[in-house]
């Protein structure tokens, strides 16, 4: 069991991870980029912006100082939205130990590079001289699955998986995070787990659009089944294992994201389905709607690997090309009849 853990980020998932690990007896430190926000949490012992009503025990340390962020850390958990990972880890790089294992809980694909969260972290640290070629490769992992922060804060039952190329590191994280209400499985398919977590946010935007249009449960169920099919096609084309997409990190996370009334991606889609403009929607939703920028990346990946992803393409047209959501549904429903293919 790791004893000293640094959480990079101060959002809802960062706060939940800190609470869970503290309850397991770990010494936990949260690093946040904004001193004012961190000072507010220290004074109130509550993350009023992202997780109101949930008290942080005094034993959880908080800091905005990168120099002390990783003091005595056995493991770091990166809980930063995907499009900000590079900037944050560039800022912290001078203070990151060369052999510090890092787990990511982000779900997305970087726009400029099409890299996954763990790849962004590694790329950033290598470019900043924090990866010694004479040492063993840095241990990296992704923790993903159906994990709504508000429910985890209330200790409601949940199950996720931890994926890593290093099975010992995955097992170490499994032991650190497992509780009587939070079950963690290990998975060797790091590519598949991260890709599933990113792509499901795109499908969740589509699910919200259906809700906004009051298209019904039949339509949403069809969306989920065909959505996981196109996610799996992309994953397999990229070298991921097909079974990953029909497990916790795939269909499990997709179902939760598409049906949860509090999910940002589904909520974003619902507001779009009701006729709101994207800029207006993003201003009204607190935090980052990961599915919006990730849609751009997934469309590029589909083109790169020559994979057909009609739902993702339709979401892209609605978000960025001015397509009316009703017309988007019409286009999907009027595609050429064919045999079902998973």
C-alpha positions as a Markdown table, in Angstrom:
| # | Residue | x | y | z |
|---|---|---|---|---|
| 1 | Unk | 0.0 | 0.0 | 0.0 |
| 2 | Unk | 1.4 | 3.5 | -0.9 |
| 3 | Unk | 1.4 | 5.7 | 2.1 |
| 4 | Unk | 1.9 | 9.2 | 0.6 |
| 5 | Unk | -0.2 | 10.2 | -2.4 |
| 6 | Unk | -0.4 | 13.5 | -4.3 |
| 7 | Unk | -3.6 | 14.4 | -6.1 |
| 8 | Unk | -2.9 | 16.8 | -9.0 |
| 9 | Unk | -6.0 | 18.9 | -9.6 |
| 10 | Unk | -8.8 | 20.3 | -7.3 |
| 11 | Unk | -12.0 | 19.4 | -9.1 |
| 12 | Unk | -14.7 | 17.0 | -8.1 |
| 13 | Unk | -12.9 | 13.8 | -9.0 |
| 14 | Unk | -9.7 | 15.0 | -7.4 |
| 15 | Unk | -11.6 | 15.7 | -4.2 |
| 16 | Unk | -13.3 | 12.3 | -4.2 |
| 17 | Unk | -10.0 | 10.5 | -4.8 |
| 18 | Unk | -8.5 | 12.4 | -1.8 |
| 19 | Unk | -11.4 | 11.5 | 0.4 |
| 20 | Unk | -11.3 | 7.8 | -0.6 |
| 21 | Unk | -7.6 | 7.4 | -0.1 |
| 22 | Unk | -7.6 | 9.3 | 3.2 |
| 23 | Unk | -10.3 | 6.9 | 4.4 |
| 24 | Unk | -7.8 | 4.1 | 3.7 |
| 25 | Unk | -5.2 | 5.7 | 5.9 |
| 26 | Unk | -3.1 | 7.3 | 3.2 |
| 27 | Unk | -1.3 | 10.6 | 3.7 |
| 28 | Unk | -3.0 | 12.7 | 1.0 |
| 29 | Unk | -2.0 | 16.1 | -0.5 |
| 30 | Unk | -4.0 | 18.0 | -3.1 |
| 31 | Unk | -2.2 | 20.3 | -5.5 |
| 32 | Unk | -4.3 | 23.0 | -7.3 |
| 33 | Unk | -3.2 | 25.6 | -9.8 |
| 34 | Unk | -5.0 | 28.5 | -8.3 |
| 35 | Unk | -3.8 | 29.7 | -4.9 |
| 36 | Unk | -7.1 | 31.6 | -4.2 |
| 37 | Unk | -9.1 | 28.4 | -4.8 |
| 38 | Unk | -6.8 | 26.3 | -2.6 |
| 39 | Unk | -6.9 | 28.9 | 0.2 |
| 40 | Unk | -10.7 | 28.9 | 0.1 |
| 41 | Unk | -10.8 | 25.1 | 0.4 |
| 42 | Unk | -8.3 | 25.2 | 3.3 |
| 43 | Unk | -10.4 | 27.7 | 5.2 |
| 44 | Unk | -13.7 | 26.1 | 4.6 |
| 45 | Unk | -12.5 | 22.5 | 4.4 |
| 46 | Unk | -15.0 | 22.1 | 1.5 |
| 47 | Unk | -14.7 | 22.3 | -2.3 |
| 48 | Unk | -17.7 | 24.6 | -2.6 |
| 49 | Unk | -17.4 | 24.9 | -6.4 |
| 50 | Unk | -17.2 | 21.2 | -7.5 |
| 51 | Unk | -18.3 | 19.2 | -4.5 |
| 52 | Unk | -20.4 | 21.3 | -2.1 |
| 53 | Unk | -21.6 | 19.9 | 1.2 |
| 54 | Unk | -18.7 | 17.4 | 1.5 |
| 55 | Unk | -16.2 | 18.1 | 4.2 |
| 56 | Unk | -12.5 | 17.5 | 3.8 |
| 57 | Unk | -10.8 | 16.1 | 6.9 |
| 58 | Unk | -8.1 | 18.3 | 8.4 |
| 59 | Unk | -5.5 | 15.5 | 7.6 |
| 60 | Unk | -5.8 | 16.2 | 3.9 |
| 61 | Unk | -3.2 | 18.7 | 2.9 |
| 62 | Unk | -3.7 | 21.3 | 0.2 |
| 63 | Unk | -1.2 | 23.4 | -1.7 |
| 64 | Unk | -0.7 | 25.5 | -4.8 |
| 65 | Unk | 3.1 | 25.3 | -4.5 |
| 66 | Unk | 4.6 | 23.0 | -7.0 |
| 67 | Unk | 7.9 | 22.8 | -5.1 |
| 68 | Unk | 6.2 | 20.9 | -2.2 |
| 69 | Unk | 3.5 | 19.1 | -4.2 |
| 70 | Unk | 5.4 | 15.8 | -4.4 |
| 71 | Unk | 7.2 | 15.8 | -1.1 |
| 72 | Unk | 7.5 | 12.2 | 0.0 |
| 73 | Unk | 4.9 | 11.1 | -2.6 |
| 74 | Unk | 4.8 | 7.4 | -3.4 |
| 75 | Unk | 2.3 | 7.9 | -6.2 |
| 76 | Unk | 0.6 | 10.8 | -8.0 |
| 77 | Unk | -2.9 | 10.8 | -9.2 |
| 78 | Unk | -3.6 | 13.2 | -12.2 |
| 79 | Unk | -7.2 | 14.5 | -12.0 |
| 80 | Unk | -6.8 | 17.3 | -14.6 |
| 81 | Unk | -9.1 | 17.6 | -17.6 |
| 82 | Unk | -7.4 | 16.2 | -20.7 |
| 83 | Unk | -7.0 | 19.5 | -22.6 |
| 84 | Unk | -5.1 | 21.0 | -19.6 |
| 85 | Unk | -2.9 | 18.1 | -18.7 |
| 86 | Unk | 0.1 | 19.2 | -20.7 |
| 87 | Unk | 0.0 | 22.8 | -19.3 |
| 88 | Unk | -0.3 | 21.5 | -15.7 |
| 89 | Unk | 2.5 | 18.9 | -16.0 |
| 90 | Unk | 4.8 | 21.3 | -17.8 |
| 91 | Unk | 4.4 | 23.6 | -14.8 |
| 92 | Unk | 5.0 | 20.8 | -12.3 |
| 93 | Unk | 7.7 | 19.0 | -14.3 |
| 94 | Unk | 10.8 | 20.5 | -12.5 |
| 95 | Unk | 9.5 | 19.1 | -9.2 |
| 96 | Unk | 8.4 | 15.6 | -10.4 |
| 97 | Unk | 10.7 | 12.8 | -9.3 |
| 98 | Unk | 12.1 | 10.8 | -12.1 |
| 99 | Unk | 10.7 | 7.5 | -10.8 |
| 100 | Unk | 7.3 | 8.8 | -9.5 |
| 101 | Unk | 4.5 | 6.4 | -10.6 |
| 102 | Unk | 1.5 | 8.3 | -12.0 |
| 103 | Unk | -2.2 | 7.3 | -12.4 |
| 104 | Unk | -4.7 | 9.3 | -14.4 |
| 105 | Unk | -8.4 | 9.6 | -14.0 |
| 106 | Unk | -9.0 | 11.9 | -17.0 |
| 107 | Unk | -11.1 | 10.8 | -19.9 |
| 108 | Unk | -10.3 | 12.4 | -23.3 |
| 109 | Unk | -8.0 | 12.8 | -26.2 |
| 110 | Unk | -5.7 | 15.8 | -26.6 |
| 111 | Unk | -6.7 | 17.9 | -29.7 |
| 112 | Unk | -3.3 | 18.9 | -31.0 |
| 113 | Unk | -1.6 | 15.5 | -30.7 |
| 114 | Unk | -4.4 | 12.9 | -30.4 |
| 115 | Unk | -2.6 | 11.5 | -27.4 |
| 116 | Unk | -4.4 | 9.8 | -24.4 |
| 117 | Unk | -4.0 | 11.2 | -20.9 |
| 118 | Unk | -1.1 | 8.9 | -19.8 |
| 119 | Unk | 0.6 | 9.5 | -23.1 |
| 120 | Unk | 0.3 | 13.3 | -22.6 |
| 121 | Unk | 1.9 | 13.1 | -19.1 |
| 122 | Unk | 4.8 | 10.9 | -20.3 |
| 123 | Unk | 5.4 | 13.1 | -23.4 |
| 124 | Unk | 5.4 | 16.2 | -21.3 |
| 125 | Unk | 7.8 | 14.9 | -18.7 |
| 126 | Unk | 10.1 | 13.5 | -21.3 |
| 127 | Unk | 10.3 | 16.9 | -23.1 |
| 128 | Unk | 11.0 | 18.5 | -19.8 |
| 129 | Unk | 13.9 | 16.2 | -19.0 |
| 130 | Unk | 12.0 | 14.3 | -16.2 |
| 131 | Unk | 12.4 | 10.8 | -17.8 |
| 132 | Unk | 15.9 | 9.4 | -17.3 |
| 133 | Unk | 16.7 | 7.0 | -20.2 |
| 134 | Unk | 19.0 | 5.0 | -17.9 |
| 135 | Unk | 16.2 | 4.3 | -15.5 |
| 136 | Unk | 13.3 | 1.8 | -15.8 |
| 137 | Unk | 10.2 | 3.2 | -17.7 |
| 138 | Unk | 7.9 | 5.3 | -15.6 |
| 139 | Unk | 4.9 | 3.4 | -14.2 |
| 140 | Unk | 1.7 | 4.8 | -15.7 |
| 141 | Unk | -1.9 | 3.8 | -15.2 |
| 142 | Unk | -5.5 | 4.9 | -15.9 |
| 143 | Unk | -8.4 | 4.5 | -13.5 |
| 144 | Unk | -11.7 | 4.5 | -15.4 |
| 145 | Unk | -15.3 | 3.3 | -15.2 |
| 146 | Unk | -18.7 | 4.5 | -14.1 |
| 147 | Unk | -17.7 | 6.9 | -11.4 |
| 148 | Unk | -20.0 | 9.9 | -10.8 |
| 149 | Unk | -18.2 | 12.0 | -8.3 |
| 150 | Unk | -21.3 | 13.0 | -6.4 |
| 151 | Unk | -22.3 | 9.4 | -5.8 |
| 152 | Unk | -18.7 | 8.4 | -4.8 |
| 153 | Unk | -18.7 | 11.2 | -2.3 |
| 154 | Unk | -21.7 | 9.6 | -0.6 |
| 155 | Unk | -20.0 | 6.2 | -0.7 |
| 156 | Unk | -22.6 | 4.7 | -3.0 |
| 157 | Unk | -21.5 | 1.3 | -4.5 |
| 158 | Unk | -19.3 | 1.7 | -7.6 |
| 159 | Unk | -16.9 | -0.4 | -9.7 |
| 160 | Unk | -14.0 | 0.7 | -11.9 |
| 161 | Unk | -10.9 | -0.8 | -13.4 |
| 162 | Unk | -7.3 | 0.2 | -13.3 |
| 163 | Unk | -5.3 | -0.4 | -16.5 |
| 164 | Unk | -1.5 | -0.4 | -16.8 |
| 165 | Unk | 1.3 | -2.0 | -18.8 |
| 166 | Unk | 2.8 | -2.8 | -15.4 |
| 167 | Unk | 0.6 | -5.3 | -13.7 |
| 168 | Unk | 2.3 | -4.8 | -10.3 |
| 169 | Unk | 1.5 | -1.1 | -10.4 |
| 170 | Unk | -2.1 | -1.9 | -11.4 |
| 171 | Unk | -2.3 | -4.2 | -8.4 |
| 172 | Unk | -0.8 | -1.6 | -6.1 |
| 173 | Unk | -3.5 | 0.9 | -7.2 |
| 174 | Unk | -6.2 | -1.7 | -6.9 |
| 175 | Unk | -5.2 | -2.3 | -3.2 |
| 176 | Unk | -5.0 | 1.4 | -2.5 |
| 177 | Unk | -8.4 | 2.3 | -3.9 |
| 178 | Unk | -10.5 | -0.7 | -3.0 |
| 179 | Unk | -13.0 | -0.3 | -0.2 |
| 180 | Unk | -16.2 | -2.1 | 0.9 |
| 181 | Unk | -18.2 | 0.2 | -1.4 |
| 182 | Unk | -15.6 | 0.8 | -4.2 |
| 183 | Unk | -14.5 | -2.3 | -6.1 |
| 184 | Unk | -11.5 | -2.1 | -8.5 |
| 185 | Unk | -10.6 | -4.6 | -11.2 |
| 186 | Unk | -7.2 | -4.7 | -13.0 |
| 187 | Unk | -7.0 | -4.6 | -16.8 |
| 188 | Unk | -3.8 | -4.9 | -18.9 |
| 189 | Unk | -5.4 | -2.9 | -21.9 |
| 190 | Unk | -4.3 | 0.6 | -21.1 |
| 191 | Unk | -5.0 | 1.8 | -24.7 |
| 192 | Unk | -8.6 | 0.3 | -24.7 |
| 193 | Unk | -9.5 | 1.6 | -21.3 |
| 194 | Unk | -8.4 | 5.2 | -22.0 |
| 195 | Unk | -10.0 | 5.2 | -25.5 |
| 196 | Unk | -13.3 | 3.9 | -24.1 |
| 197 | Unk | -13.3 | 6.6 | -21.4 |
| 198 | Unk | -12.7 | 9.3 | -24.0 |
| 199 | Unk | -15.2 | 8.1 | -26.7 |
| 200 | Unk | -18.1 | 7.5 | -24.3 |
| 201 | Unk | -18.2 | 11.2 | -23.6 |
| 202 | Unk | -19.0 | 11.9 | -27.3 |
| 203 | Unk | -21.8 | 9.3 | -27.3 |
| 204 | Unk | -23.1 | 10.9 | -24.0 |
| 205 | Unk | -23.5 | 14.3 | -25.8 |
| 206 | Unk | -25.6 | 12.5 | -28.4 |
| 207 | Unk | -27.7 | 10.9 | -25.7 |
| 208 | Unk | -28.3 | 14.3 | -24.2 |
| 209 | Unk | -29.4 | 15.6 | -27.5 |
| 210 | Unk | -32.0 | 12.8 | -27.7 |
| 211 | Unk | -33.2 | 13.7 | -24.2 |
| 212 | Unk | -33.5 | 17.4 | -25.2 |
| 213 | Unk | -35.5 | 16.4 | -28.3 |
| 214 | Unk | -37.6 | 14.0 | -26.2 |
| 215 | Unk | -36.8 | 11.2 | -28.6 |
| 216 | Unk | -37.6 | 8.4 | -26.1 |
| 217 | Unk | -35.9 | 5.5 | -24.5 |
| 218 | Unk | -36.0 | 3.3 | -27.7 |
| 219 | Unk | -33.8 | 5.9 | -29.4 |
| 220 | Unk | -31.4 | 6.1 | -26.5 |
| 221 | Unk | -31.0 | 2.3 | -26.2 |
| 222 | Unk | -30.3 | 2.1 | -29.9 |
| 223 | Unk | -27.7 | 4.9 | -29.5 |
| 224 | Unk | -25.9 | 3.1 | -26.7 |
| 225 | Unk | -25.7 | -0.2 | -28.6 |
| 226 | Unk | -24.6 | 1.4 | -31.8 |
| 227 | Unk | -22.3 | 3.8 | -30.0 |
| 228 | Unk | -20.3 | 1.1 | -28.2 |
| 229 | Unk | -20.1 | -0.7 | -31.6 |
| 230 | Unk | -18.4 | 2.2 | -33.3 |
| 231 | Unk | -16.1 | 2.8 | -30.2 |
| 232 | Unk | -15.0 | -0.8 | -30.3 |
| 233 | Unk | -14.3 | -0.6 | -34.1 |
| 234 | Unk | -12.0 | 2.3 | -33.5 |
| 235 | Unk | -10.3 | 0.6 | -30.5 |
| 236 | Unk | -9.7 | -2.6 | -32.4 |
| 237 | Unk | -8.3 | -0.7 | -35.4 |
| 238 | Unk | -5.8 | 1.0 | -33.0 |
| 239 | Unk | -4.8 | -2.3 | -31.3 |
| 240 | Unk | -7.0 | -2.4 | -28.2 |
| 241 | Unk | -8.7 | -5.6 | -27.0 |
| 242 | Unk | -12.4 | -6.0 | -28.0 |
| 243 | Unk | -13.5 | -7.3 | -24.6 |
| 244 | Unk | -12.4 | -4.0 | -23.0 |
| 245 | Unk | -15.3 | -2.2 | -24.7 |
| 246 | Unk | -17.9 | -4.6 | -23.4 |
| 247 | Unk | -16.7 | -4.3 | -19.8 |
| 248 | Unk | -16.7 | -1.8 | -17.0 |
| 249 | Unk | -14.6 | 0.9 | -18.8 |
| 250 | Unk | -16.7 | 0.5 | -22.0 |
| 251 | Unk | -20.4 | -0.3 | -21.9 |
| 252 | Unk | -20.5 | 0.2 | -18.1 |
| 253 | Unk | -19.2 | 3.7 | -18.2 |
| 254 | Unk | -21.1 | 4.6 | -21.3 |
| 255 | Unk | -24.4 | 3.6 | -19.7 |
| 256 | Unk | -23.9 | 5.7 | -16.6 |
| 257 | Unk | -22.7 | 8.7 | -18.6 |
| 258 | Unk | -25.7 | 8.5 | -21.0 |
| 259 | Unk | -28.3 | 8.1 | -18.3 |
| 260 | Unk | -27.0 | 10.2 | -15.3 |
| 261 | Unk | -29.0 | 13.4 | -15.0 |
| 262 | Unk | -25.9 | 15.1 | -13.5 |
| 263 | Unk | -23.4 | 14.2 | -16.2 |
| 264 | Unk | -21.9 | 17.3 | -17.9 |
| 265 | Unk | -21.7 | 15.7 | -21.3 |
| 266 | Unk | -25.3 | 14.4 | -21.3 |
| 267 | Unk | -26.4 | 17.8 | -19.9 |
| 268 | Unk | -24.6 | 19.6 | -22.6 |
| 269 | Unk | -26.3 | 17.5 | -25.3 |
| 270 | Unk | -29.7 | 18.0 | -23.7 |
| 271 | Unk | -29.4 | 21.8 | -23.8 |
| 272 | Unk | -28.3 | 21.6 | -27.4 |
| 273 | Unk | -31.3 | 19.4 | -28.2 |
| 274 | Unk | -33.5 | 22.1 | -26.7 |
| 275 | Unk | -32.1 | 24.7 | -29.1 |
| 276 | Unk | -29.3 | 26.3 | -27.0 |
| 277 | Unk | -26.1 | 27.4 | -28.7 |
| 278 | Unk | -22.9 | 25.6 | -27.8 |
| 279 | Unk | -21.1 | 28.7 | -26.4 |
| 280 | Unk | -24.1 | 29.5 | -24.2 |
| 281 | Unk | -24.3 | 25.9 | -23.0 |
| 282 | Unk | -20.6 | 25.7 | -22.0 |
| 283 | Unk | -20.9 | 28.9 | -20.0 |
| 284 | Unk | -23.8 | 27.5 | -18.0 |
| 285 | Unk | -22.1 | 24.1 | -17.1 |
| 286 | Unk | -19.6 | 24.3 | -14.3 |
| 287 | Unk | -16.3 | 22.6 | -15.1 |
| 288 | Unk | -15.1 | 21.1 | -18.3 |
| 289 | Unk | -17.4 | 19.2 | -20.8 |
| 290 | Unk | -14.7 | 16.8 | -22.0 |
| 291 | Unk | -16.9 | 15.3 | -24.8 |
| 292 | Unk | -16.9 | 18.6 | -26.8 |
| 293 | Unk | -13.1 | 18.9 | -27.5 |
| 294 | Unk | -12.7 | 15.1 | -27.6 |
| 295 | Unk | -15.2 | 14.9 | -30.4 |
| 296 | Unk | -12.8 | 16.8 | -32.6 |
| 297 | Unk | -10.0 | 14.3 | -31.7 |
| 298 | Unk | -12.1 | 11.2 | -32.2 |
| 299 | Unk | -13.2 | 12.3 | -35.7 |
| 300 | Unk | -9.6 | 12.7 | -36.6 |
| 301 | Unk | -8.7 | 9.3 | -35.2 |
| 302 | Unk | -11.6 | 7.7 | -37.2 |
| 303 | Unk | -10.3 | 9.3 | -40.3 |
| 304 | Unk | -6.7 | 8.3 | -39.6 |
| 305 | Unk | -7.6 | 4.6 | -39.0 |
| 306 | Unk | -10.4 | 4.6 | -41.7 |
| 307 | Unk | -13.1 | 3.6 | -39.2 |
| 308 | Unk | -16.8 | 4.4 | -39.8 |
| 309 | Unk | -18.2 | 6.3 | -36.8 |
| 310 | Unk | -21.5 | 7.8 | -37.9 |
| 311 | Unk | -22.7 | 8.9 | -34.5 |
| 312 | Unk | -19.5 | 10.6 | -33.6 |
| 313 | Unk | -19.5 | 12.3 | -37.0 |
| 314 | Unk | -23.1 | 13.5 | -36.4 |
| 315 | Unk | -22.2 | 14.9 | -33.0 |
| 316 | Unk | -19.2 | 16.7 | -34.6 |
| 317 | Unk | -21.6 | 18.3 | -37.2 |
| 318 | Unk | -24.0 | 19.4 | -34.5 |
| 319 | Unk | -21.2 | 20.9 | -32.3 |
| 320 | Unk | -19.0 | 22.6 | -34.9 |
| 321 | Unk | -20.7 | 22.6 | -38.3 |
| 322 | Unk | -24.2 | 24.1 | -37.5 |
| 323 | Unk | -26.2 | 20.9 | -38.2 |
| 324 | Unk | -29.6 | 21.0 | -36.6 |
| 325 | Unk | -30.0 | 18.1 | -34.1 |
| 326 | Unk | -33.2 | 16.9 | -35.6 |
| 327 | Unk | -31.5 | 16.7 | -39.0 |
| 328 | Unk | -28.7 | 14.8 | -37.4 |
| 329 | Unk | -31.1 | 12.1 | -36.2 |
| 330 | Unk | -32.8 | 12.0 | -39.6 |
| 331 | Unk | -29.4 | 11.4 | -41.3 |
| 332 | Unk | -28.6 | 8.5 | -38.9 |
| 333 | Unk | -32.0 | 6.9 | -39.3 |
| 334 | Unk | -32.0 | 7.2 | -43.1 |
| 335 | Unk | -28.6 | 5.6 | -43.6 |
| 336 | Unk | -28.5 | 2.6 | -46.0 |
| 337 | Unk | -30.0 | -0.6 | -44.5 |
| 338 | Unk | -27.4 | -3.2 | -43.5 |
| 339 | Unk | -26.8 | -6.2 | -41.3 |
| 340 | Unk | -25.9 | -5.5 | -37.7 |
| 341 | Unk | -22.2 | -5.5 | -37.2 |
| 342 | Unk | -20.4 | -5.2 | -33.8 |
